[in-house]
Amino acid sequence: MGLFCLLAIGCEHDTAQLTGIARDVRDTRTRVFALDGTEECPEGLVRVASGTDTDRDGQLDETEIDSAQTFCITDASGVSLPGSSVIRVVAEPFGANCPNGGQHVLVGRDDGAGGVTANDGVLDGDEIQQTLYVCNGTAGTAPFASLTTLTSEAAGPACPTAGQRLQVGLDNGDGDGVARDGVLQNGEVDTSRYLCNGAIGTNGRDGTDGTIVRGTRVQSETEPVGDNCAEGGIRLLIGIDDGSGGGTANDQFLEDEEIETIVYVCHGDTGPEGPPGAGDTGPTGPRGPTGTTGITGSTGPAGPTGPTGSTGPTGPTGPEACVVIVSCGSSPCGQISDGCGGVLNCGCPDAGN
């Protein structure tokens, strides 16, 4: 195992950057080991390992380590440093040291160098003897989709009695094609398979025509996410529409007993999520139009009767009423008005009163 001095002679601080980092920014992990001293490094060793947390359990296991460096803890002259060895790991933001971010490993002795507090368990100021940057790799891109095409194949060398040609490939733009356009172009084809019709039977000895072998048929169905395709895909059912197993022959549909081969064309794995964009959030959009008025609710119950209002003003005086005189009383004989436009005969026997 190769050893590296923690401090380069003649340099106040030594900065290193580890390479060979993980494929997925989200799964990059760093693990720092404090190792026992050796004859060459009696004060101890520091091992800084990095890799991809492939099982995503938050820990970098030994089998997940992609690269590692081991450092000998000494000062610039090779003399062991006093104080306890301290290793500090902090997040390193996106920047000049790590374009995609990463981790900043600080190594030194908690010896109070530069006037700070010694043996306080914190690595400060001149106590830092070396800094290491463990940088994330470039974010991966989404995988290319698997595409298939199924075209008729005329009778020829590939299929003497004609048939169909199945082509499979990734939509990756190979051969001057256009990547991710949803079309499988010639340069993107990785595999071709010919699904040929059976040969026409010969005439029997009695001179009757031979039977025609039913043509090969291919049916495609969507394959959900599961054991056959972890990310889903297409299931191709291949067989001869000959009515095998009690099915209906030549009905343009492959029944279960007529299926001879099943081919799974699966989508690629989902790529890792890219880093957030650097741009600011755009302004709030305009307010949408007011929605239509809802239906009118039912009429509520009648409220209680209000208090009696004040008496209104007196109306105009009506016409004067007439008083009918129905008795002559002490009136002399003669006619008197009854007060209502009529006359009354009083004291005159000939008047009929």
Contacts in CASP RR format, 6 or more apart in sequence:
PFRMAT RR
TARGET T0000
AUTHOR 0000-0000-0000
METHOD contacts of the structure
MODEL  1
MGLFCLLAIGCEHDTAQLTGIARDVRDTRTRVFALDGTEECPEGLVRVAS
GTDTDRDGQLDETEIDSAQTFCITDASGVSLPGSSVIRVVAEPFGANCPN
GGQHVLVGRDDGAGGVTANDGVLDGDEIQQTLYVCNGTAGTAPFASLTTL
TSEAAGPACPTAGQRLQVGLDNGDGDGVARDGVLQNGEVDTSRYLCNGAI
GTNGRDGTDGTIVRGTRVQSETEPVGDNCAEGGIRLLIGIDDGSGGGTAN
DQFLEDEEIETIVYVCHGDTGPEGPPGAGDTGPTGPRGPTGTTGITGSTG
PAGPTGPTGSTGPTGPTGPEACVVIVSCGSSPCGQISDGCGGVLNCGCPD
AGN
1 70 0 8 1.000
2 70 0 8 1.000
3 40 0 8 1.000
3 41 0 8 1.000
3 45 0 8 1.000
3 70 0 8 1.000
3 71 0 8 1.000
3 72 0 8 1.000
4 69 0 8 1.000
4 70 0 8 1.000
4 71 0 8 1.000
4 72 0 8 1.000
5 71 0 8 1.000
5 72 0 8 1.000
5 74 0 8 1.000
5 78 0 8 1.000
6 14 0 8 1.000
6 46 0 8 1.000
6 71 0 8 1.000
6 72 0 8 1.000
6 73 0 8 1.000
6 74 0 8 1.000
6 107 0 8 1.000
6 108 0 8 1.000
6 129 0 8 1.000
6 130 0 8 1.000
7 13 0 8 1.000
7 14 0 8 1.000
7 74 0 8 1.000
7 75 0 8 1.000
7 76 0 8 1.000
7 129 0 8 1.000
7 130 0 8 1.000
8 14 0 8 1.000
8 76 0 8 1.000
9 76 0 8 1.000
9 77 0 8 1.000
10 76 0 8 1.000
11 76 0 8 1.000
13 128 0 8 1.000
13 129 0 8 1.000
13 130 0 8 1.000
13 131 0 8 1.000
14 129 0 8 1.000
14 130 0 8 1.000
14 131 0 8 1.000
15 130 0 8 1.000
15 131 0 8 1.000
15 132 0 8 1.000
15 133 0 8 1.000
16 69 0 8 1.000
16 130 0 8 1.000
16 131 0 8 1.000
16 132 0 8 1.000
16 133 0 8 1.000
17 97 0 8 1.000
17 98 0 8 1.000
17 132 0 8 1.000
17 133 0 8 1.000
17 135 0 8 1.000
18 48 0 8 1.000
18 50 0 8 1.000
18 67 0 8 1.000
18 69 0 8 1.000
18 132 0 8 1.000
18 133 0 8 1.000
18 134 0 8 1.000
18 135 0 8 1.000
19 67 0 8 1.000
20 50 0 8 1.000
20 51 0 8 1.000
20 66 0 8 1.000
20 67 0 8 1.000
21 28 0 8 1.000
21 50 0 8 1.000
21 51 0 8 1.000
21 66 0 8 1.000
21 67 0 8 1.000
21 134 0 8 1.000
21 135 0 8 1.000
21 136 0 8 1.000
21 137 0 8 1.000
22 28 0 8 1.000
22 29 0 8 1.000
22 50 0 8 1.000
22 51 0 8 1.000
22 52 0 8 1.000
22 53 0 8 1.000
22 66 0 8 1.000
22 136 0 8 1.000
22 137 0 8 1.000
23 52 0 8 1.000
23 137 0 8 1.000
23 140 0 8 1.000
24 52 0 8 1.000
24 139 0 8 1.000
24 140 0 8 1.000
24 272 0 8 1.000
25 100 0 8 1.000
25 101 0 8 1.000
25 136 0 8 1.000
25 137 0 8 1.000
25 138 0 8 1.000
25 139 0 8 1.000
25 140 0 8 1.000
25 272 0 8 1.000
25 274 0 8 1.000
25 275 0 8 1.000
26 272 0 8 1.000
26 273 0 8 1.000
27 52 0 8 1.000
27 53 0 8 1.000
27 54 0 8 1.000
27 56 0 8 1.000
27 272 0 8 1.000
28 50 0 8 1.000
28 51 0 8 1.000
28 52 0 8 1.000
28 53 0 8 1.000
28 102 0 8 1.000
28 134 0 8 1.000
28 136 0 8 1.000
28 137 0 8 1.000
29 50 0 8 1.000
29 51 0 8 1.000
29 52 0 8 1.000
29 53 0 8 1.000
29 58 0 8 1.000
29 59 0 8 1.000
29 60 0 8 1.000
29 64 0 8 1.000
30 48 0 8 1.000
30 49 0 8 1.000
30 50 0 8 1.000
30 51 0 8 1.000
30 60 0 8 1.000
30 89 0 8 1.000
30 102 0 8 1.000
30 103 0 8 1.000
30 105 0 8 1.000
30 134 0 8 1.000
31 48 0 8 1.000
31 49 0 8 1.000
31 50 0 8 1.000
31 59 0 8 1.000
31 60 0 8 1.000
31 65 0 8 1.000
32 46 0 8 1.000
32 47 0 8 1.000
32 48 0 8 1.000
32 49 0 8 1.000
32 87 0 8 1.000
32 89 0 8 1.000
32 105 0 8 1.000
33 46 0 8 1.000
33 47 0 8 1.000
33 48 0 8 1.000
33 49 0 8 1.000
34 44 0 8 1.000
34 45 0 8 1.000
34 46 0 8 1.000
34 85 0 8 1.000
34 87 0 8 1.000
35 44 0 8 1.000
35 45 0 8 1.000
35 46 0 8 1.000
35 47 0 8 1.000
35 70 0 8 1.000
36 44 0 8 1.000
36 45 0 8 1.000
37 43 0 8 1.000
37 44 0 8 1.000
37 45 0 8 1.000
38 44 0 8 1.000
38 45 0 8 1.000
40 72 0 8 1.000
41 72 0 8 1.000
41 73 0 8 1.000
41 74 0 8 1.000
42 80 0 8 1.000
43 72 0 8 1.000
43 73 0 8 1.000
43 74 0 8 1.000
43 80 0 8 1.000
43 81 0 8 1.000
43 85 0 8 1.000
44 72 0 8 1.000
44 73 0 8 1.000
44 85 0 8 1.000
45 70 0 8 1.000
45 71 0 8 1.000
45 72 0 8 1.000
45 73 0 8 1.000
46 70 0 8 1.000
46 71 0 8 1.000
46 73 0 8 1.000
46 85 0 8 1.000
46 87 0 8 1.000
46 107 0 8 1.000
47 68 0 8 1.000
47 69 0 8 1.000
47 70 0 8 1.000
47 71 0 8 1.000
48 68 0 8 1.000
48 69 0 8 1.000
48 70 0 8 1.000
48 71 0 8 1.000
48 105 0 8 1.000
48 132 0 8 1.000
48 134 0 8 1.000
49 60 0 8 1.000
49 65 0 8 1.000
49 67 0 8 1.000
49 68 0 8 1.000
50 60 0 8 1.000
50 65 0 8 1.000
50 66 0 8 1.000
50 67 0 8 1.000
50 68 0 8 1.000
50 134 0 8 1.000
51 60 0 8 1.000
51 64 0 8 1.000
51 65 0 8 1.000
51 66 0 8 1.000
51 67 0 8 1.000
52 64 0 8 1.000
52 66 0 8 1.000
53 59 0 8 1.000
53 60 0 8 1.000
53 64 0 8 1.000
54 64 0 8 1.000
55 61 0 8 1.000
55 64 0 8 1.000
69 132 0 8 1.000
71 107 0 8 1.000
71 130 0 8 1.000
73 80 0 8 1.000
73 81 0 8 1.000
73 85 0 8 1.000
73 107 0 8 1.000
73 108 0 8 1.000
73 109 0 8 1.000
73 129 0 8 1.000
74 80 0 8 1.000
74 81 0 8 1.000
75 81 0 8 1.000
75 129 0 8 1.000
81 108 0 8 1.000
81 109 0 8 1.000
81 111 0 8 1.000
81 129 0 8 1.000
82 109 0 8 1.000
82 111 0 8 1.000
83 109 0 8 1.000
83 110 0 8 1.000
83 111 0 8 1.000
83 118 0 8 1.000
83 119 0 8 1.000
84 109 0 8 1.000
84 110 0 8 1.000
84 119 0 8 1.000
84 121 0 8 1.000
85 107 0 8 1.000
85 108 0 8 1.000
85 109 0 8 1.000
85 110 0 8 1.000
86 107 0 8 1.000
86 108 0 8 1.000
86 109 0 8 1.000
86 110 0 8 1.000
86 121 0 8 1.000
86 122 0 8 1.000
86 123 0 8 1.000
86 127 0 8 1.000
87 105 0 8 1.000
87 106 0 8 1.000
87 107 0 8 1.000
87 108 0 8 1.000
87 123 0 8 1.000
88 105 0 8 1.000
88 106 0 8 1.000
88 107 0 8 1.000
88 123 0 8 1.000
89 103 0 8 1.000
89 104 0 8 1.000
89 105 0 8 1.000
89 106 0 8 1.000
90 103 0 8 1.000
90 104 0 8 1.000
90 106 0 8 1.000
91 101 0 8 1.000
91 102 0 8 1.000
91 103 0 8 1.000
91 104 0 8 1.000
92 98 0 8 1.000
92 101 0 8 1.000
92 102 0 8 1.000
92 103 0 8 1.000
92 104 0 8 1.000
92 133 0 8 1.000
92 134 0 8 1.000
92 135 0 8 1.000
93 101 0 8 1.000
94 100 0 8 1.000
94 101 0 8 1.000
94 275 0 8 1.000
95 101 0 8 1.000
97 104 0 8 1.000
97 133 0 8 1.000
97 135 0 8 1.000
98 133 0 8 1.000
98 135 0 8 1.000
98 136 0 8 1.000
99 135 0 8 1.000
100 135 0 8 1.000
100 136 0 8 1.000
100 137 0 8 1.000
100 138 0 8 1.000
100 139 0 8 1.000
100 275 0 8 1.000
101 135 0 8 1.000
101 136 0 8 1.000
102 133 0 8 1.000
102 134 0 8 1.000
102 135 0 8 1.000
102 136 0 8 1.000
103 133 0 8 1.000
103 134 0 8 1.000
104 131 0 8 1.000
104 132 0 8 1.000
104 133 0 8 1.000
104 134 0 8 1.000
105 131 0 8 1.000
105 132 0 8 1.000
105 133 0 8 1.000
105 134 0 8 1.000
106 123 0 8 1.000
106 128 0 8 1.000
106 130 0 8 1.000
106 131 0 8 1.000
107 123 0 8 1.000
107 128 0 8 1.000
107 129 0 8 1.000
107 130 0 8 1.000
107 131 0 8 1.000
107 132 0 8 1.000
108 123 0 8 1.000
108 127 0 8 1.000
108 128 0 8 1.000
108 129 0 8 1.000
108 130 0 8 1.000
109 127 0 8 1.000
109 129 0 8 1.000
110 118 0 8 1.000
110 119 0 8 1.000
110 120 0 8 1.000
110 121 0 8 1.000
110 122 0 8 1.000
110 123 0 8 1.000
110 127 0 8 1.000
111 118 0 8 1.000
111 119 0 8 1.000
111 127 0 8 1.000
112 118 0 8 1.000
112 119 0 8 1.000
112 124 0 8 1.000
112 126 0 8 1.000
112 127 0 8 1.000
113 125 0 8 1.000
113 126 0 8 1.000
113 127 0 8 1.000
114 125 0 8 1.000
114 126 0 8 1.000
114 127 0 8 1.000
115 126 0 8 1.000
116 124 0 8 1.000
116 125 0 8 1.000
116 126 0 8 1.000
116 127 0 8 1.000
117 124 0 8 1.000
139 272 0 8 1.000
139 273 0 8 1.000
139 274 0 8 1.000
139 275 0 8 1.000
140 271 0 8 1.000
140 272 0 8 1.000
140 274 0 8 1.000
141 271 0 8 1.000
142 270 0 8 1.000
142 271 0 8 1.000
143 268 0 8 1.000
143 269 0 8 1.000
143 270 0 8 1.000
143 271 0 8 1.000
144 170 0 8 1.000
144 171 0 8 1.000
144 172 0 8 1.000
144 179 0 8 1.000
144 180 0 8 1.000
144 268 0 8 1.000
145 170 0 8 1.000
145 171 0 8 1.000
145 180 0 8 1.000
145 182 0 8 1.000
145 267 0 8 1.000
145 268 0 8 1.000
146 168 0 8 1.000
146 169 0 8 1.000
146 170 0 8 1.000
146 171 0 8 1.000
146 233 0 8 1.000
146 265 0 8 1.000
146 266 0 8 1.000
146 267 0 8 1.000
146 268 0 8 1.000
147 168 0 8 1.000
147 169 0 8 1.000
147 170 0 8 1.000
147 171 0 8 1.000
147 182 0 8 1.000
147 183 0 8 1.000
147 184 0 8 1.000
147 188 0 8 1.000
148 166 0 8 1.000
148 167 0 8 1.000
148 168 0 8 1.000
148 169 0 8 1.000
148 184 0 8 1.000
148 220 0 8 1.000
148 234 0 8 1.000
148 236 0 8 1.000
148 265 0 8 1.000
149 166 0 8 1.000
149 167 0 8 1.000
149 184 0 8 1.000
150 164 0 8 1.000
150 165 0 8 1.000
150 166 0 8 1.000
150 167 0 8 1.000
150 218 0 8 1.000
150 220 0 8 1.000
151 164 0 8 1.000
151 165 0 8 1.000
151 167 0 8 1.000
152 162 0 8 1.000
152 163 0 8 1.000
152 164 0 8 1.000
152 165 0 8 1.000
153 159 0 8 1.000
153 162 0 8 1.000
153 163 0 8 1.000
153 164 0 8 1.000
153 165 0 8 1.000
153 194 0 8 1.000
153 195 0 8 1.000
153 196 0 8 1.000
154 162 0 8 1.000
155 161 0 8 1.000
155 162 0 8 1.000
156 162 0 8 1.000
158 165 0 8 1.000
158 194 0 8 1.000
158 196 0 8 1.000
159 194 0 8 1.000
159 196 0 8 1.000
159 197 0 8 1.000
160 196 0 8 1.000
160 199 0 8 1.000
161 196 0 8 1.000
161 197 0 8 1.000
161 198 0 8 1.000
161 199 0 8 1.000
161 200 0 8 1.000
162 196 0 8 1.000
162 197 0 8 1.000
163 194 0 8 1.000
163 195 0 8 1.000
163 196 0 8 1.000
163 197 0 8 1.000
163 215 0 8 1.000
163 216 0 8 1.000
164 194 0 8 1.000
164 195 0 8 1.000
164 216 0 8 1.000
164 218 0 8 1.000
165 192 0 8 1.000
165 193 0 8 1.000
165 194 0 8 1.000
165 195 0 8 1.000
166 192 0 8 1.000
166 193 0 8 1.000
166 194 0 8 1.000
166 195 0 8 1.000
166 218 0 8 1.000
166 236 0 8 1.000
166 263 0 8 1.000
167 184 0 8 1.000
167 189 0 8 1.000
167 191 0 8 1.000
167 192 0 8 1.000
167 193 0 8 1.000
168 184 0 8 1.000
168 189 0 8 1.000
168 190 0 8 1.000
168 191 0 8 1.000
168 192 0 8 1.000
168 193 0 8 1.000
168 265 0 8 1.000
169 184 0 8 1.000
169 188 0 8 1.000
169 189 0 8 1.000
169 190 0 8 1.000
169 191 0 8 1.000
170 188 0 8 1.000
170 190 0 8 1.000
171 179 0 8 1.000
171 180 0 8 1.000
171 181 0 8 1.000
171 182 0 8 1.000
171 183 0 8 1.000
171 184 0 8 1.000
171 188 0 8 1.000
172 179 0 8 1.000
172 188 0 8 1.000
173 179 0 8 1.000
173 185 0 8 1.000
173 187 0 8 1.000
173 188 0 8 1.000
174 187 0 8 1.000
174 188 0 8 1.000
175 185 0 8 1.000
175 186 0 8 1.000
175 187 0 8 1.000
175 188 0 8 1.000
176 187 0 8 1.000
177 185 0 8 1.000
177 187 0 8 1.000
177 188 0 8 1.000
178 185 0 8 1.000
195 216 0 8 1.000
195 218 0 8 1.000
195 238 0 8 1.000
196 216 0 8 1.000
197 213 0 8 1.000
197 215 0 8 1.000
197 216 0 8 1.000
198 213 0 8 1.000
198 215 0 8 1.000
198 216 0 8 1.000
198 240 0 8 1.000
199 213 0 8 1.000
200 210 0 8 1.000
200 212 0 8 1.000
200 213 0 8 1.000
201 210 0 8 1.000
201 211 0 8 1.000
201 212 0 8 1.000
201 213 0 8 1.000
202 210 0 8 1.000
203 209 0 8 1.000
203 210 0 8 1.000
204 210 0 8 1.000
213 240 0 8 1.000
213 242 0 8 1.000
214 240 0 8 1.000
214 241 0 8 1.000
214 242 0 8 1.000
214 243 0 8 1.000
214 249 0 8 1.000
214 250 0 8 1.000
215 240 0 8 1.000
215 241 0 8 1.000
216 238 0 8 1.000
216 239 0 8 1.000
216 240 0 8 1.000
217 238 0 8 1.000
217 239 0 8 1.000
217 240 0 8 1.000
217 241 0 8 1.000
217 252 0 8 1.000
217 253 0 8 1.000
217 254 0 8 1.000
217 258 0 8 1.000
218 236 0 8 1.000
218 237 0 8 1.000
218 238 0 8 1.000
218 239 0 8 1.000
219 236 0 8 1.000
219 237 0 8 1.000
219 253 0 8 1.000
219 254 0 8 1.000
220 234 0 8 1.000
220 235 0 8 1.000
220 236 0 8 1.000
220 237 0 8 1.000
221 234 0 8 1.000
221 235 0 8 1.000
221 237 0 8 1.000
222 233 0 8 1.000
222 234 0 8 1.000
222 235 0 8 1.000
223 229 0 8 1.000
223 232 0 8 1.000
223 233 0 8 1.000
223 234 0 8 1.000
223 235 0 8 1.000
223 264 0 8 1.000
223 265 0 8 1.000
223 266 0 8 1.000
224 232 0 8 1.000
225 231 0 8 1.000
225 232 0 8 1.000
226 232 0 8 1.000
228 235 0 8 1.000
228 264 0 8 1.000
228 266 0 8 1.000
229 264 0 8 1.000
229 266 0 8 1.000
229 267 0 8 1.000
230 266 0 8 1.000
230 269 0 8 1.000
231 266 0 8 1.000
231 267 0 8 1.000
231 268 0 8 1.000
231 269 0 8 1.000
231 270 0 8 1.000
232 266 0 8 1.000
232 267 0 8 1.000
233 264 0 8 1.000
233 265 0 8 1.000
233 266 0 8 1.000
233 267 0 8 1.000
234 264 0 8 1.000
234 265 0 8 1.000
235 262 0 8 1.000
235 263 0 8 1.000
235 264 0 8 1.000
235 265 0 8 1.000
236 262 0 8 1.000
236 263 0 8 1.000
236 264 0 8 1.000
236 265 0 8 1.000
237 254 0 8 1.000
237 259 0 8 1.000
237 261 0 8 1.000
237 262 0 8 1.000
238 259 0 8 1.000
238 260 0 8 1.000
238 261 0 8 1.000
238 262 0 8 1.000
238 263 0 8 1.000
239 254 0 8 1.000
239 258 0 8 1.000
239 259 0 8 1.000
239 260 0 8 1.000
239 261 0 8 1.000
240 258 0 8 1.000
240 260 0 8 1.000
241 249 0 8 1.000
241 250 0 8 1.000
241 251 0 8 1.000
241 252 0 8 1.000
241 253 0 8 1.000
241 254 0 8 1.000
241 258 0 8 1.000
242 249 0 8 1.000
242 250 0 8 1.000
242 258 0 8 1.000
243 249 0 8 1.000
243 255 0 8 1.000
243 257 0 8 1.000
243 258 0 8 1.000
244 257 0 8 1.000
244 258 0 8 1.000
245 255 0 8 1.000
245 257 0 8 1.000
245 258 0 8 1.000
246 255 0 8 1.000
246 257 0 8 1.000
247 255 0 8 1.000
247 257 0 8 1.000
247 258 0 8 1.000
248 255 0 8 1.000
322 339 0 8 1.000
322 340 0 8 1.000
322 341 0 8 1.000
323 339 0 8 1.000
323 340 0 8 1.000
324 338 0 8 1.000
324 339 0 8 1.000
324 340 0 8 1.000
325 336 0 8 1.000
325 337 0 8 1.000
325 338 0 8 1.000
325 339 0 8 1.000
325 344 0 8 1.000
326 338 0 8 1.000
326 344 0 8 1.000
328 336 0 8 1.000
328 344 0 8 1.000
328 345 0 8 1.000
328 346 0 8 1.000
328 347 0 8 1.000
328 353 0 8 1.000
329 346 0 8 1.000
331 346 0 8 1.000
331 347 0 8 1.000
332 346 0 8 1.000
332 347 0 8 1.000
333 345 0 8 1.000
333 346 0 8 1.000
333 347 0 8 1.000
333 348 0 8 1.000
333 351 0 8 1.000
334 345 0 8 1.000
334 346 0 8 1.000
334 347 0 8 1.000
334 348 0 8 1.000
334 351 0 8 1.000
335 343 0 8 1.000
335 344 0 8 1.000
335 345 0 8 1.000
335 346 0 8 1.000
335 351 0 8 1.000
336 343 0 8 1.000
336 344 0 8 1.000
336 346 0 8 1.000
337 343 0 8 1.000
337 344 0 8 1.000
338 344 0 8 1.000
344 353 0 8 1.000
345 351 0 8 1.000
345 352 0 8 1.000
345 353 0 8 1.000
346 353 0 8 1.000
347 353 0 8 1.000
END
